[in-house]
Amino acid sequence: MTIRNPRANYHRKHGISLNMFTDDELQQIHLATLEVLWRTGVHISNPEAQKVYADAGCTVDRTGNVVKIPPYVVEEAISSAPSTLLLAGRNPKNDVILDGSRVSYTTFGVGVRINDIETGAYRDTCKQDIADTALVADALAHVDVYCHAVTAGHSVPQAAVDLHEAEAFLNNTSKHCQHVDLTSGFNAQKYIDMAALIAGGKDKLRERPIVSALICPQSPLSLHDICCDIIMTFAHNGIPCNVLSMAMSGGTAPVTMAGTLVVHNSEVLAGIVLSQAAQKGAPVMYGSSTTTFDLMHATAPVGSPELGICSAGVASLAQYYKLPSFGAGT
């Protein structure tokens, strides 16, 4: 039986909500995004992705590697992306449904240093740390999804680091697993193949996806080569992919909230267009770790009040588009 997680901003007054924008303001952000995607475009260097965009009706400048996406292509992609996603657990009791205003919780990553609980030393993370954090997350009732919290770093061969990470967390939790650090389209396919062996085949995995991936555009307005490969690989396999912008207000995006959300929205929707152009109906998430830029320390303060405000705006945009959303760091 599928678990139905609770709702926020539901008219029966369950949960709480923070409404950052009116519907008219969301529409203005959407229209500004359409203008950016069509008039400015997005930097896409991946030749296969350029072809996919072109076949979908986009204008591709292969000399400058700029793809300009017409408004109708963007809106068709939003319409074809599923509004409801199943993030299946290896144990069905840990299934999570993403739709509307349902709320669930995940770990976040990816840490590269850790305080060793045995020695107290502050050290680089390793593969065993992934296994340990996955096991802890598996035991925590209010953690619904394991997004791998730390990296294996240099404790494993770097050519297959992401697959070693997957081995560690897939063997230590019965909850849905989301990989953050896939290094190539080739390894993305191997990760999916690993999950298919667990699920009982690719058809079974497509029916009950026990894994997903998180991939970040490169702000401002760029989907790098590996990002495109991973989005297309997951789309072809019918496995959920979380397109998550990490725009920084005052750094890689305008300092204003509205301007930051336009850049954020442009990057995420460009990824969703690629996903839907590669395979119509492919499952995608509208993701965010967008925050402000700390000018004093030259950092992106994840967990800051500004990130919470950004996330509230992002959640409103995702609901405006009827897309499942992922808000990080709050």
C-alpha angles and dihedrals in degrees: 000000000000117000112237106209120209126273132237124207091020119153093239085071096246112151127351134278140197113210106200098173140030120235089256091054092048089052090052091052089049093050092047088050091052089052093051093048092049103036102032101021132192130282108246118170098171108105094207091050090048089056092048091051092046092050089052091057102268126137112244125197101196093184095057094026091233121146118197114200119206116227093245091057091052093049093045089053092050090050095048096047111095117257092207127051132187114214097191124206122217082242107052091220086071095055115133126203118207116199141119110339100339112138128214134161135232140179114251134217176344112303119175099188131045141182104243108234091209102046103016089231119145102230146153114282122250140193093273090058089061091052091048096048091047090052091050092048089050090058096048110093095204096051106089102175132030110225101181106263101200138019130247087229115182095338089097136037107288095222089067102025093125092052092050088051090051091050090053098051098035089058094049109046137047091202128096112283127215118193117213105180108052106156103200146002088254093057090042088061091047090052090052090047090053090053091047090057089054094045095048100255141338094281091053090047092051089050093047109019106199091179139045137170137233118216129179129214114222110251130262103044102311134122104195123217097264092044090057093047092052095046091051094044092054092044092053090049095046093236122139118264123192110215102201125183120206098192115164119219108233092012115056094359137039115286093241121088094235093048092048091051091051091056091043092048092048093054095047095044091048087057092046090050089053091049094050093042090053093047122359111230095021111158113253138167127218102231137189141184090153114147143148126288116245102223093190097054100021091233138125103239103215108194094032122133088250091059089053090053091048090049092052089053091046092051089053091051092049091051089047088057093039090236127140109254139208121201117191136207101012 
